[in-house]
Amino acid sequence: MAQAFDANAQQSVLASRAQEALALAKHLGADAAEVGASVDQGVGVSVRLGEVETVELSRDQGIAVTVYVGQHKGSASSTDAGSDSIRATVEKAMAIARYTGEDPAAGLADAELMARDIPDLDVHHPWALSTEEATELALSCERAGREVSGITHSDGASLSTGEGVRVYANSHGFLGTQKGSRHSLSCMLIAEDDNGMQRDYDYTSVRNPSELRDPAEVGREAARRTLRRLGAKRPATGTFPVLFDPSMASGLVGHLMSAIAGGALYRQASFLCDRLGTPLFPEWFSLEERPMEMGAMASSPFDGEGVQTRNNRFIEQGKLASYMLSSYSARRLGMQTTGNAGGARNLRLSAPLSSFETLLKDMGCGIWVTELMGQGVNGVTGDYSRGAAGFWVENGEVQFPIEEFTIAGNLAHMFANLRAVGSDIDTRGSIHTGSWLIDDMTVAGS
């Protein structure tokens, strides 16, 4: 095992280093400065076919300094948080600032926006797990999957556990620290029939190790998902409703958030420019972030600029109610920051939810997508075209697995054509959503 990780001690050290960097920046002539520092430690074990493949003990740290001299900005970073390295990093940032052009939007977030309420959000749950224990958990996960009849091979199982500390400080006098942990277990299996091989996987990911699903359950679910793909064929070409599995639907939410991010908007590189206040989704659909949710995967009381986070309603009864802005992008757009430097945190839907069986019946004939491939999403135009795999649905029932086809549409039209959302909510990431049933997508198959 790696050396013990004392999160409280690391928090104190990083806070001291951040204040040291700020003091040095001021001494060297910076009008303002901000510092981000972090340290993470973890263990990762991978097994395959009943044997240990890798055991990785990791420890990463870094410090990043940004200085402002008037409207000139300079940034530098280092993986060494020692005093000599901090001095060199601050000096480099100052040197860079002297050569950058003036940017009227550059600068710290406003002082009155700094977080004052920094509660413990229950996101730090270290796991005193030995390498031997981690290995046995991964082995038991894979073993349970391989014992399922029809599974012929394995791509292995992996367990990872880690914790870390991050600190952000700036010359407004703000200093925020947060400890966090993340633990996960995954398994990928292979099955084969006369038509060839298929593979699929399952995983569990949590902040608190006591909430991890049973390893055997993960292995058996990976096996079930793999076996159901055997005998896949290409679907017909045409226009059909498409049911996005929850893990795929979360990607659609991600595309939405990228399109309303300030960086894309002020660059005029989003299909949602100038759409604030206009309808995007059906009236029954709303979307918000809850950054102060206890124990959630992306909870934080302050954003990447020290601004107090808050519940933001991005979609309100179908309409685009808010962009996702940092202080810089807000200034470029003549708006106010939404506390989203570093992105959105804990996105949650508000919508009537239907059971999976009801969604299938509502769809009638169409495609249930469980895997997407490729990067065919154009954030400027909203055009969407991706390779996919899943299942053919007819008369409201799953008929057979399908693969080697493409689904295409435009994100604006897809959002408007959202017919229903499922109650099968996937809570493993920072985006919680069920399946999405979307009408009238183009399918290119056989």
Secondary structure, DSSP 8 states (H G I E B T S, - for coil): ------HHHHHHHHHHHHHHHHHHHHHTT-SEEEEEEEEEEEEEEEEETTEEEEEEEEEEEEEEEEEEETTEEEEEEES--SHHHHHHHHHHHHHHHHHS---TT-S---GGGB-------S--------HHHHHHHHHHHHHHHHTSTTEEEEEEEEEEEEEEEEEEEETTS-EEEEEEEEEEEEEEEEEEETTEEEEEEEEEEESSGGGS--HHHHHHHHHHHHHTTTT-B----EEEEEEE-HHHHHHHHHHHHHHTBHHHHHTT--TTTT-TTSB-S-TT-EEEE-TT-TT-TT--SB-TTSBB---EEEEETTEE---B--HHHHHHHTS---S-TT---SEEEES-EE-HHHHHHHH-SEEEEEEEES--B-TTT-EEEEEEEEEEEETTEEEEEEEEEEEEEEHHHHHHTEEEEES--B-SSSEEB--EEEEEEEEE--
